[in-house]
Amino acid sequence: MAFSDTELMKQTYAGLILIVKELQWSLERQKCLNVNNVELKHSRTRDQLLTEREARNRQVEFDLMNAKDYINSMLIDTENKENLMKEYGIAVSDVISFDEFRKNKARLRGGGSAPPEGDWLSDMVCGTEFLVRPKTQKTWILAKFMHAGLRAGCVLVIPMQGDEPVQDDKQWVWVDPVELCKFWELRAILLVPEAPVME
């Protein structure tokens, strides 16, 4: 049988209450026994003993109060966490399935081998996102583009910022794919859109 954190805390609280009540009962019992017998064993007066017991009882009450406050704060904290999980833990829009992640992850064309030489741009599906770097200068900085269409042997290439294409269409460029492939080295194909199913 599984218990939630709140139920466990309530049981712990109930157990602590029983322990404290037993302590108080034993203190009262000891108080009754000691009041009668201590005057014979010790040279202290009855008033001094009562004052010491009252101080101990106050300390026990103070400790009990602190324990109750601590347990209450833990219960409140647990309830707040449960409420947050109920409120925000269900719908997480930016989480994708592992299969979708594997399908969309960066991969080189040709199953991990080096990309083909020549015109690799014209054969791409419209909407493909890819990373390139200049062949003339070896740099660690890559440029990200999206293939946006093919017309009359030319390809429309849209620069991308993060995961979104640049919205300013003045930065969109029609390119000669052969010349672009001479200048840019294909590093990775990030996303290949699925072709729509025709019914």
C-alpha positions in Angstrom: 0.0 0.0 0.0 1.6 3.3 -1.1 1.3 6.4 1.0 1.7 10.0 -0.3 4.2 12.4 1.3 1.3 14.2 3.0 0.0 11.0 4.6 3.4 10.1 5.8 3.9 13.5 7.3 0.5 13.3 9.1 1.5 9.9 10.5 4.8 11.2 11.6 3.1 14.2 13.3 0.7 11.8 15.1 3.7 9.7 16.2 5.5 12.7 17.5 2.4 13.9 19.5 2.2 10.4 21.1 5.9 10.6 22.1 5.5 14.1 23.5 2.4 13.0 25.5 4.3 10.0 26.9 7.2 12.4 27.9 4.8 14.7 29.6 3.1 11.8 31.4 6.4 10.4 32.6 7.5 13.9 33.7 4.3 14.3 35.7 4.7 10.8 37.2 8.3 11.6 38.0 7.2 14.9 39.5 4.8 13.2 41.8 7.3 10.6 42.9 10.1 13.0 43.3 8.1 15.6 45.3 7.4 12.9 47.9 10.9 11.3 48.0 13.4 14.0 47.1 13.3 15.8 50.4 14.7 12.7 52.0 17.4 12.2 49.4 18.5 15.7 48.8 19.0 18.8 50.8 17.0 21.0 48.4 13.8 22.5 49.4 10.5 21.5 47.8 10.2 25.0 46.2 13.5 24.7 44.4 12.5 21.3 43.0 9.2 22.6 41.7 11.0 25.6 40.1 13.5 23.2 38.3 10.6 21.0 37.2 8.7 23.9 35.9 11.8 25.0 33.9 12.1 21.5 32.5 8.4 21.4 31.7 8.7 24.8 29.9 11.6 23.5 27.9 9.6 20.4 26.9 6.7 22.6 25.9 9.0 24.9 24.0 10.5 21.9 22.2 7.0 20.5 21.5 6.0 23.9 20.1 9.1 24.0 17.8 8.4 20.4 16.7 4.8 21.3 15.8 5.9 24.4 13.9 8.5 22.3 12.0 6.0 19.6 11.1 3.4 22.1 10.1 5.9 24.0 7.8 6.8 20.6 6.2 3.2 19.8 5.7 2.5 23.2 4.1 5.6 22.9 1.9 4.5 19.4 0.8 1.0 20.6 0.0 2.4 23.6 -1.9 4.6 21.3 -4.0 1.6 19.0 -4.7 -0.5 22.0 -5.8 2.3 23.2 -8.1 2.6 19.8 -9.7 -1.2 19.6 -10.1 -1.2 23.1 -11.6 1.9 23.1 -13.8 3.1 19.5 -14.0 0.5 18.1 -16.5 0.8 20.2 -19.6 4.4 20.7 -20.8 4.3 22.0 -24.4 8.0 21.9 -25.2 8.6 18.2 -24.4 8.8 15.9 -27.5 8.8 12.2 -27.7 12.1 10.3 -28.0 11.1 9.0 -31.4 10.5 12.5 -32.6 13.8 13.7 -31.2 15.6 10.9 -32.9 13.9 11.7 -36.2 14.7 15.4 -36.0 18.2 15.2 -34.6 21.2 16.4 -36.6 22.5 13.8 -39.0 24.9 13.9 -41.9 23.7 13.0 -45.3 24.7 9.5 -46.3 24.4 7.9 -42.9 27.4 9.5 -41.2 29.8 9.6 -44.1 31.1 12.9 -45.6 28.6 14.8 -47.7 28.8 14.3 -51.4 30.8 16.8 -53.5 29.2 18.8 -56.3 25.6 20.0 -56.1 24.1 18.7 -52.8 21.6 21.6 -52.6 19.3 20.9 -55.5 18.4 17.4 -54.4 17.2 18.6 -51.0 13.5 18.6 -50.1 11.9 22.0 -49.8 11.9 22.9 -46.1 15.1 21.1 -45.2 17.2 22.8 -42.6 21.0 22.4 -42.9 24.3 23.7 -41.5 27.2 24.8 -43.6 30.6 26.5 -43.3 32.8 28.3 -45.8 35.3 26.0 -47.6 37.9 28.7 -48.0 38.3 29.5 -44.3 38.0 26.7 -41.8 36.0 28.0 -38.9 34.1 26.6 -36.0 31.2 28.9 -36.7 28.5 27.3 -38.8 25.7 29.0 -40.7 22.1 27.6 -40.7 19.9 27.8 -43.7 16.5 26.5 -44.9 15.9 25.2 -48.5 12.8 27.1 -49.5 12.2 26.0 -53.1 13.7 25.3 -56.5 12.8 27.2 -59.6 14.5 27.4 -63.0 17.6 25.6 -61.6 18.0 28.2 -58.8 17.3 27.6 -55.1 15.7 30.0 -52.6 17.8 29.9 -49.4 16.5 31.5 -46.2 19.0 32.2 -43.3 17.8 31.0 -39.9 18.2 32.4 -36.4 17.9 29.6 -33.9 14.9 27.4 -34.9 13.1 30.1 -36.9 13.7 31.4 -40.5 14.6 35.1 -40.7 11.3 36.9 -41.3 12.8 39.8 -43.3 12.4 38.6 -46.9 15.1 41.0 -48.0 17.6 38.6 -46.5 16.2 35.6 -48.5 18.5 34.8 -51.4 18.1 33.0 -54.7 21.4 31.1 -55.4 23.0 29.1 -58.1 23.3 25.7 -56.3 26.5 24.6 -58.0 28.3 27.8 -57.1 26.9 27.7 -53.5 28.2 24.2 -53.1 31.6 25.2 -54.3 31.8 27.9 -51.6 29.9 26.2 -48.7 30.7 22.8 -47.2 27.6 20.9 -46.0 28.2 19.9 -42.3 24.8 18.5 -41.3 21.2 18.2 -42.3 19.1 19.1 -39.2 15.6 18.6 -40.4 14.0 16.9 -43.4 10.3 17.6 -43.5 8.1 14.6 -44.2 6.3 14.6 -47.6 2.5 15.1 -47.2 0.5 11.9 -47.8 -1.7 12.2 -50.8 -5.1 10.5 -50.5 
